Amino acid sequence: TYVTGQDLKNTPLISMRPGDDSDAQNVLRHMQVDPVTPIQAMDDMSIVALVKCGMGHCILSRLLMDLFPKDYLSDLRIFPFEPPEYRTICLVHPKTSRLSPAVYRMKQHIIDFMAKKQPPHS
């Protein structure tokens, strides 16, 4: 099961204050959804707590949701978007010709790891 932009048209969404939740707002803009946001929270933990209390729905990244203990989320249903939405995460380091051995090794580890995790391109 999945969620489309059409499904979100009149769905009450709990969100962060405008400007604090650019990932979710970018997804909604891409799906051409003008969200109904009756409640705004200060952080992701508060948003999830409000959803758990039945106050509305939210859009959060899978990366963030994976940080919560499974039993904490057991009373929630989590749906992916159709079409799938992806975010771009960048590795940033100083523009120098010499990286420390630890930074170089970590950079290589991230590149190798992400090469195995690339989402399929449409």
C-alpha positions in Angstrom: 0.0 0.0 0.0 1.2 3.5 -0.8 0.1 7.2 -0.6 -0.3 9.6 -3.5 -0.5 13.3 -3.7 -4.2 13.0 -4.3 -4.5 11.1 -1.0 -3.0 14.1 0.9 -5.2 16.8 -0.6 -7.5 17.1 2.4 -5.5 15.2 5.0 -4.6 17.1 8.2 -0.8 17.1 8.4 1.2 17.9 11.5 4.3 19.8 10.4 7.2 21.8 11.6 7.0 25.6 11.4 7.4 26.9 7.8 11.0 26.9 6.8 12.0 24.2 9.4 10.7 21.2 7.4 12.0 21.8 3.9 12.1 18.1 2.9 8.4 17.6 3.6 7.5 20.9 2.0 9.5 20.0 -1.1 7.6 16.7 -1.4 4.3 18.4 -1.0 5.2 21.0 -3.6 6.4 18.3 -6.0 3.1 16.5 -5.5 1.2 19.8 -6.0 -0.4 19.5 -2.6 -1.4 22.6 -0.6 -1.4 20.9 2.8 -3.9 21.4 5.6 -1.6 21.9 8.6 -3.7 22.7 11.7 -0.9 21.9 14.1 2.8 22.9 13.8 5.4 21.4 16.1 9.0 22.3 17.1 10.7 19.0 16.3 10.3 15.5 14.8 9.8 13.8 18.1 6.9 16.1 18.9 5.4 15.5 15.5 5.5 11.7 16.0 4.0 12.0 19.5 1.1 14.1 18.1 0.5 11.6 15.4 0.5 8.8 18.0 -2.2 10.7 19.9 -4.4 10.8 16.8 -4.0 14.6 16.1 -3.2 14.1 12.4 -0.7 12.7 10.0 2.9 13.6 9.1 5.6 13.3 6.4 8.9 12.2 7.8 12.0 10.6 6.2 12.5 6.8 6.4 15.9 7.6 7.8 14.4 9.4 10.8 11.7 6.8 11.3 14.4 4.1 11.5 15.8 5.9 14.5 12.7 5.2 16.6 12.4 1.9 18.5 10.2 -0.5 16.6 7.8 -0.9 19.6 7.3 2.9 19.8 6.1 2.9 16.2 4.0 -0.3 16.5 0.7 1.5 16.7 1.5 3.6 13.6 1.1 2.7 9.9 3.9 3.9 7.7 3.3 4.2 3.9 5.7 5.1 1.1 4.8 7.6 -1.7 3.8 6.6 -5.2 5.6 7.7 -7.2 8.5 7.2 -4.8 10.2 10.4 -3.4 13.9 10.5 -2.8 16.1 13.0 -1.0 19.7 13.8 -2.0 22.2 13.6 0.8 25.7 15.1 0.1 29.1 14.5 1.5 30.8 17.8 2.2 34.4 18.3 3.2 37.0 21.1 3.0 38.4 21.9 -0.4 41.9 20.9 0.3 44.3 18.7 -1.6 45.1 16.7 1.6 42.4 15.0 3.7 43.5 13.3 6.9 43.7 9.5 6.6 40.6 9.2 8.8 38.5 11.6 6.7 39.7 10.0 3.5 38.8 6.5 4.7 35.4 7.7 5.9 34.8 9.4 2.6 35.6 6.2 0.7 33.4 4.2 3.1 30.4 6.5 2.4 31.0 6.4 -1.3 31.2 2.6 -1.4 28.2 2.2 0.9 26.0 4.6 -1.1 27.0 3.0 -4.4 25.3 -0.2 -3.1 22.2 1.7 -2.0 21.3 3.8 -5.0 17.6 3.9 -5.7 16.5 2.8 -9.2 16.2 5.8 -11.6 13.1 6.3 -13.7 
